[in-house]
């Protein structure tokens, strides 16, 4: 169950005006016009904000929602108690511990799952989840761990895990949407997060790995444009020109391509 109070960044029991002010600030922050590179995610965020706002500012709906949330919190309390007992009881049973990691991830206890997962790796040499989970649960667990590491700001590890899941999915049509979601996250991580904190040579490596995914023509053109931009920043003009030409051949009208063209023309002229 989604906690609408957390969505709107307010406390339970907050006044209507406080909810309204927070809602307005968040809508401005996540408006698609300000997040054009990630428009789909921004639109989804806006829809969730609106749904939360309409629920918490309608007296009747809010009372009903608060009752549901209270019951959910009670269930979470007993679930956490039960998991703690199972964790201690099966402290040395790696199969049980692996399942607990997955269950924590599925039940939105990501920080605890990561802490337990890292403890298992530290305490058990060559520990691998694959040895204790079936392949579907294993890949789901890897994906959810990647999601949690991304949320914590460990973008390098998140990239590695997302990439692994993408490359090892069996092509099941039912999981096609998941693969598209993973690909979008990999592209976002490489182009928006990793290129900012990594050295140019390392950033180029990440972008090259993205090209090995099943990216479409426009996505490929965007990656080449980003690569050209990084080469320009590091002063590797010949490599920048080569990447620019590849981007142009795939999508001549790609947004931002003219800016790169002007930089290249100025340098080579």
Sine and cosine of phi, psi and omega as CSV:
sin_phi,cos_phi,sin_psi,cos_psi,sin_omega,cos_omega
0.00,0.00,0.75,-0.66,-0.02,-1.00
-0.98,0.22,0.74,-0.67,0.04,-1.00
-1.00,0.04,0.97,-0.24,-0.06,-1.00
-0.92,0.39,-0.42,0.91,0.06,-1.00
-0.92,0.39,-0.65,0.76,0.05,-1.00
-0.93,0.37,-0.61,0.79,0.03,-1.00
-0.85,0.52,-0.66,0.75,-0.05,-1.00
-1.00,-0.05,0.07,1.00,0.05,-1.00
0.86,0.52,0.69,0.72,0.06,-1.00
-0.76,-0.65,0.28,-0.96,0.03,-1.00
-1.00,0.06,0.44,-0.90,0.11,-0.99
-0.88,0.48,0.69,-0.72,-0.04,-1.00
1.00,-0.01,0.04,1.00,0.00,-1.00
-0.89,0.45,0.52,-0.85,0.01,-1.00
-0.95,0.32,0.35,-0.94,-0.03,-1.00
-0.85,0.53,-0.67,0.74,-0.02,-1.00
-0.89,0.45,-0.62,0.79,0.01,-1.00
-0.91,0.41,-0.67,0.74,0.04,-1.00
-0.89,0.45,-0.67,0.74,-0.02,-1.00
-0.89,0.45,-0.70,0.71,-0.01,-1.00
-0.90,0.43,-0.67,0.74,0.00,-1.00
-0.91,0.40,-0.64,0.77,0.04,-1.00
-0.86,0.52,-0.72,0.70,-0.02,-1.00
-0.89,0.46,-0.67,0.74,0.01,-1.00
-0.90,0.45,-0.67,0.74,-0.03,-1.00
-0.94,0.35,-0.59,0.81,0.03,-1.00
-0.89,0.45,-0.67,0.74,0.05,-1.00
-0.89,0.45,-0.65,0.76,-0.04,-1.00
-0.91,0.42,-0.65,0.76,-0.11,-0.99
-0.97,-0.24,0.22,0.98,-0.01,-1.00
-0.87,0.50,0.72,-0.69,-0.04,-1.00
-0.81,0.59,-0.51,0.86,0.00,-1.00
-0.91,0.42,-0.40,0.92,0.02,-1.00
-0.99,-0.14,-0.06,1.00,-0.02,-1.00
-0.71,-0.71,0.79,0.61,-0.12,-0.99
-0.91,0.41,-0.48,0.88,-0.01,-1.00
-0.96,0.27,-0.25,0.97,-0.01,-1.00
-0.71,-0.70,0.73,0.69,-0.14,-0.99
-0.85,0.53,-0.68,0.73,-0.05,-1.00
-0.88,0.47,-0.73,0.68,0.00,-1.00
-0.89,0.45,-0.63,0.78,-0.01,-1.00
-0.91,0.41,-0.67,0.74,0.02,-1.00
-0.89,0.45,-0.65,0.76,0.04,-1.00
-0.89,0.45,-0.63,0.78,0.01,-1.00
-0.90,0.43,-0.69,0.73,0.01,-1.00
-0.88,0.48,-0.70,0.71,0.01,-1.00
-0.86,0.51,-0.65,0.76,0.01,-1.00
-0.92,0.39,-0.65,0.76,0.02,-1.00
-0.88,0.48,-0.69,0.73,-0.01,-1.00
-0.90,0.44,-0.69,0.73,0.00,-1.00
-0.89,0.46,-0.68,0.74,0.02,-1.00
-0.91,0.42,-0.68,0.74,-0.01,-1.00
-0.89,0.45,-0.72,0.69,-0.01,-1.00
-0.89,0.45,-0.57,0.82,0.00,-1.00
-0.94,0.33,-0.71,0.70,-0.13,-0.99
-0.99,0.12,-0.20,0.98,0.03,-1.00
-0.97,-0.24,0.02,1.00,0.09,-1.00
-0.97,-0.26,0.90,-0.43,-0.13,-0.99
-0.80,0.60,-0.75,0.66,-0.04,-1.00
-0.92,0.40,-0.71,0.70,0.00,-1.00
-0.90,0.43,-0.59,0.81,-0.04,-1.00
-0.92,0.39,-0.67,0.75,0.03,-1.00
-0.87,0.50,-0.72,0.69,0.02,-1.00
-0.88,0.47,-0.69,0.73,-0.02,-1.00
-0.91,0.42,-0.68,0.73,-0.01,-1.00
-0.88,0.48,-0.60,0.80,0.05,-1.00
-0.91,0.42,-0.68,0.74,0.04,-1.00
-0.90,0.43,-0.66,0.75,-0.02,-1.00
-0.91,0.42,-0.63,0.77,0.02,-1.00
-0.89,0.46,-0.70,0.72,0.04,-1.00
-0.89,0.45,-0.62,0.79,0.03,-1.00
-0.90,0.44,-0.67,0.74,0.00,-1.00
-0.90,0.43,-0.60,0.80,0.04,-1.00
-0.91,0.42,-0.70,0.71,0.03,-1.00
-0.88,0.47,-0.65,0.76,0.02,-1.00
-0.88,0.47,-0.63,0.78,-0.01,-1.00
-0.87,0.49,-0.75,0.66,-0.02,-1.00
-0.94,0.35,-0.54,0.84,0.05,-1.00
-0.89,0.45,-0.72,0.69,-0.03,-1.00
-0.89,0.45,-0.64,0.77,0.05,-1.00
-0.88,0.47,-0.70,0.72,-0.02,-1.00
-0.90,0.44,-0.66,0.75,0.00,-1.00
-0.91,0.42,-0.65,0.76,0.02,-1.00
-0.88,0.48,-0.64,0.77,0.03,-1.00
-0.91,0.42,-0.71,0.71,0.00,-1.00
-0.90,0.43,-0.63,0.78,-0.01,-1.00
-0.89,0.46,-0.70,0.72,-0.01,-1.00
-0.94,0.33,-0.63,0.78,-0.02,-1.00
-0.90,0.44,-0.63,0.77,-0.06,-1.00
-0.94,-0.34,0.63,0.78,-0.11,-0.99
-0.82,0.58,-0.57,0.82,-0.08,-1.00
-0.95,-0.32,0.16,0.99,0.05,-1.00
-0.99,-0.12,0.98,-0.19,-0.12,-0.99
-0.91,0.42,-0.52,0.85,0.03,-1.00
-0.92,0.40,-0.71,0.70,0.02,-1.00
-0.91,0.42,-0.65,0.76,0.01,-1.00
-0.91,0.42,-0.61,0.79,0.03,-1.00
-0.90,0.43,-0.65,0.76,0.03,-1.00
-0.92,0.39,-0.55,0.83,0.03,-1.00
-0.92,0.39,-0.63,0.78,0.06,-1.00
-0.86,0.52,-0.74,0.67,0.00,-1.00
-0.90,0.45,-0.70,0.71,-0.01,-1.00
-0.89,0.45,-0.63,0.78,0.05,-1.00
-0.89,0.46,-0.67,0.74,0.02,-1.00
-0.90,0.44,-0.68,0.74,-0.01,-1.00
-0.93,0.38,-0.44,0.90,-0.04,-1.00
-0.97,-0.23,0.42,0.91,0.12,-0.99
0.90,0.44,0.48,0.88,0.10,-1.00
-0.95,-0.32,0.84,0.54,-0.14,-0.99
-0.89,0.46,-0.68,0.74,-0.04,-1.00
-0.89,0.45,-0.66,0.75,0.02,-1.00
-0.92,0.39,-0.62,0.78,0.02,-1.00
-0.89,0.46,-0.71,0.71,0.00,-1.00
-0.90,0.44,-0.69,0.73,0.01,-1.00
-0.87,0.49,-0.69,0.72,0.00,-1.00
-0.93,0.37,-0.65,0.76,0.01,-1.00
-0.88,0.48,-0.71,0.70,-0.02,-1.00
-0.93,0.36,-0.54,0.84,0.07,-1.00
-0.90,0.43,-0.67,0.74,0.00,-1.00
-0.89,0.46,-0.64,0.77,0.02,-1.00
-0.92,0.39,-0.62,0.79,-0.03,-1.00
-0.94,0.34,-0.63,0.77,-0.08,-1.00
-1.00,0.09,-0.32,0.95,-0.08,-1.00
-0.79,-0.62,0.95,-0.31,-0.01,-1.00
-0.87,0.49,0.69,-0.72,0.01,-1.00
0.89,0.45,0.43,0.90,0.04,-1.00
-0.91,0.41,0.75,-0.66,0.04,-1.00
-0.66,-0.75,0.77,-0.64,0.01,-1.00
-0.87,0.50,-0.53,0.85,-0.05,-1.00
-0.87,0.49,-0.42,0.91,0.00,-1.00
-0.96,0.29,-0.24,0.97,-0.13,-0.99
-0.79,-0.61,-0.10,1.00,0.02,-1.00
-0.83,-0.56,0.49,-0.87,0.11,-0.99
-0.94,0.33,0.22,-0.98,-0.20,-0.98
-0.88,0.47,-0.64,0.77,0.00,-1.00
-0.92,0.40,-0.74,0.67,0.02,-1.00
-0.89,0.45,-0.60,0.80,0.00,-1.00
-0.88,0.47,-0.74,0.67,0.00,-1.00
-0.92,0.38,-0.62,0.79,0.07,-1.00
-0.89,0.46,-0.65,0.76,0.00,-1.00
-0.91,0.42,-0.68,0.73,0.03,-1.00
-0.88,0.47,-0.68,0.73,0.00,-1.00
-0.89,0.46,-0.72,0.69,-0.03,-1.00
-0.93,0.37,-0.54,0.84,0.10,-0.99
-0.91,0.41,-0.67,0.74,0.04,-1.00
-0.86,0.51,-0.69,0.73,0.01,-1.00
-0.87,0.49,-0.66,0.75,-0.02,-1.00
-0.94,0.33,-0.67,0.74,0.02,-1.00
-0.91,0.42,-0.60,0.80,0.06,-1.00
-0.89,0.45,-0.68,0.74,0.00,-1.00
-0.89,0.45,-0.54,0.84,0.00,-1.00
-0.99,0.12,-0.09,1.00,0.04,-1.00
1.00,-0.02,0.12,0.99,0.07,-1.00
-1.00,0.01,0.97,0.24,-0.15,-0.99
-0.94,0.34,-0.53,0.85,0.01,-1.00
-0.89,0.45,-0.75,0.67,-0.01,-1.00
-0.93,0.37,-0.62,0.79,0.05,-1.00
-0.87,0.50,-0.69,0.72,0.02,-1.00
-0.86,0.51,-0.73,0.69,-0.03,-1.00
-0.86,0.51,-0.70,0.72,-0.05,-1.00
-0.94,0.34,-0.69,0.72,0.06,-1.00
-0.86,0.51,-0.71,0.71,-0.03,-1.00
-0.88,0.47,-0.67,0.75,-0.01,-1.00
-0.88,0.47,-0.73,0.69,-0.02,-1.00
-0.89,0.45,-0.69,0.72,-0.02,-1.00
-0.86,0.50,-0.68,0.73,-0.07,-1.00
-0.97,0.23,-0.32,0.95,-0.09,-1.00
-0.93,-0.36,0.04,1.00,0.12,-0.99
-0.91,0.41,0.54,-0.84,-0.11,-0.99
-1.00,0.04,0.11,0.99,0.02,-1.00
0.99,0.14,0.27,0.96,0.04,-1.00
-0.87,0.50,0.85,-0.53,-0.03,-1.00
-0.82,0.57,-0.51,0.86,-0.02,-1.00
-0.92,0.39,-0.33,0.94,-0.03,-1.00
-0.95,-0.31,0.26,0.97,-0.01,-1.00
-0.88,0.47,-0.67,0.74,0.01,-1.00
-0.90,0.44,-0.59,0.81,0.04,-1.00
-0.89,0.45,-0.68,0.73,0.00,-1.00
-0.89,0.46,-0.65,0.76,0.04,-1.00
-0.90,0.45,-0.64,0.77,0.02,-1.00
-0.90,0.44,-0.68,0.73,0.01,-1.00
-0.90,0.44,-0.68,0.73,0.01,-1.00
-0.87,0.49,-0.69,0.72,0.02,-1.00
-0.88,0.48,-0.63,0.78,0.00,-1.00
-0.93,0.36,-0.62,0.78,0.04,-1.00
-0.90,0.45,-0.70,0.71,0.01,-1.00
-0.89,0.45,-0.68,0.73,-0.01,-1.00
-0.90,0.44,-0.70,0.72,0.00,-1.00
-0.88,0.47,-0.72,0.69,-0.07,-1.00
-0.93,0.36,-0.63,0.78,-0.12,-0.99
-1.00,0.02,-0.41,0.91,-0.08,-1.00
-0.92,-0.38,-0.51,0.86,-0.09,-1.00
-0.96,-0.27,-0.83,0.56,-0.13,-0.99
-0.93,0.37,-0.60,0.80,-0.02,-1.00
-0.91,0.42,-0.38,0.92,-0.02,-1.00
-0.99,0.16,-0.50,0.87,-0.08,-1.00
-0.96,-0.28,-0.25,0.97,-0.05,-1.00
-1.00,-0.10,0.40,-0.92,0.12,-0.99
-0.91,0.42,0.45,-0.89,-0.04,-1.00
-0.78,0.63,-0.68,0.73,-0.03,-1.00
-0.90,0.43,-0.62,0.79,0.01,-1.00
-0.95,0.31,-0.65,0.76,0.03,-1.00
-0.87,0.49,-0.66,0.75,0.03,-1.00
-0.88,0.47,-0.61,0.79,0.02,-1.00
-0.88,0.48,-0.69,0.72,0.03,-1.00
-0.88,0.47,-0.69,0.72,-0.01,-1.00
-0.91,0.42,-0.59,0.80,0.04,-1.00
-0.90,0.45,-0.62,0.78,0.03,-1.00
-0.91,0.40,-0.56,0.83,0.05,-1.00
-0.89,0.45,-0.61,0.79,0.00,-1.00
-0.90,0.45,-0.35,0.94,0.02,-1.00
-0.98,0.18,-0.14,0.99,0.08,-1.00
-0.99,0.16,0.11,-0.99,0.01,-1.00
-0.99,0.11,0.93,0.36,-0.03,-1.00
-1.00,0.05,0.54,-0.84,0.03,-1.00
-0.99,0.13,0.01,-1.00,-0.11,-0.99
-0.88,0.48,-0.70,0.71,-0.02,-1.00
-0.92,0.39,-0.64,0.77,0.04,-1.00
-0.91,0.42,-0.65,0.76,0.02,-1.00
-0.90,0.43,-0.67,0.74,0.02,-1.00
-0.88,0.47,-0.66,0.75,0.01,-1.00
-0.89,0.46,-0.66,0.75,0.02,-1.00
-0.90,0.43,-0.69,0.72,0.02,-1.00
-0.89,0.45,-0.62,0.79,0.03,-1.00
-0.90,0.44,-0.69,0.73,0.01,-1.00
-0.90,0.44,-0.63,0.78,0.03,-1.00
-0.89,0.45,-0.70,0.72,0.03,-1.00
-0.87,0.49,-0.65,0.76,0.00,-1.00
-0.88,0.47,-0.67,0.74,0.00,-1.00
-0.92,0.39,-0.66,0.75,0.04,-1.00
-0.88,0.47,-0.61,0.79,0.05,-1.00
-0.89,0.45,-0.69,0.72,0.00,-1.00
-0.87,0.49,-0.61,0.79,-0.02,-1.00
-1.00,0.00,0.03,1.00,0.06,-1.00
0.99,0.16,0.27,0.96,0.01,-1.00
-1.00,-0.09,0.98,0.21,-0.20,-0.98
-0.93,0.37,-0.61,0.79,0.00,-1.00
-0.91,0.42,-0.68,0.74,0.05,-1.00
-0.91,0.41,-0.60,0.80,0.04,-1.00
-0.89,0.46,-0.69,0.73,-0.01,-1.00
-0.90,0.43,-0.66,0.75,0.00,-1.00
-0.89,0.45,-0.69,0.72,0.01,-1.00
-0.93,0.38,-0.62,0.79,0.04,-1.00
-0.88,0.48,-0.71,0.71,0.00,-1.00
-0.89,0.45,-0.60,0.80,0.05,-1.00
-0.91,0.42,-0.67,0.74,0.03,-1.00
-0.89,0.46,-0.69,0.72,-0.02,-1.00
-0.89,0.45,-0.63,0.78,-0.03,-1.00
-0.92,0.40,-0.45,0.89,-0.02,-1.00
-1.00,0.01,-0.61,0.79,-0.06,-1.00
-0.45,-0.89,1.00,0.05,-0.06,-1.00
-0.87,0.49,-0.42,0.91,-0.06,-1.00
-0.98,-0.19,0.35,0.94,-0.02,-1.00
-0.87,0.50,0.71,-0.70,-0.02,-1.00
-0.87,0.50,0.73,-0.68,0.03,-1.00
1.00,0.02,-0.09,1.00,-0.07,-1.00
-0.93,0.37,-0.53,0.85,-0.03,-1.00
-0.91,0.41,-0.61,0.79,0.03,-1.00
-0.88,0.48,-0.70,0.71,0.04,-1.00
-0.90,0.44,-0.66,0.75,0.00,-1.00
-0.86,0.51,-0.68,0.73,0.01,-1.00
-0.90,0.45,-0.66,0.75,0.02,-1.00
-0.90,0.44,-0.69,0.72,-0.01,-1.00
-0.92,0.39,-0.68,0.73,0.04,-1.00
-0.87,0.49,-0.66,0.75,0.00,-1.00
-0.90,0.43,-0.64,0.77,-0.01,-1.00
-0.94,0.34,-0.78,0.63,-0.10,-0.99
-0.97,0.25,-0.34,0.94,0.06,-1.00
-0.97,0.23,0.00,0.00,0.00,0.00
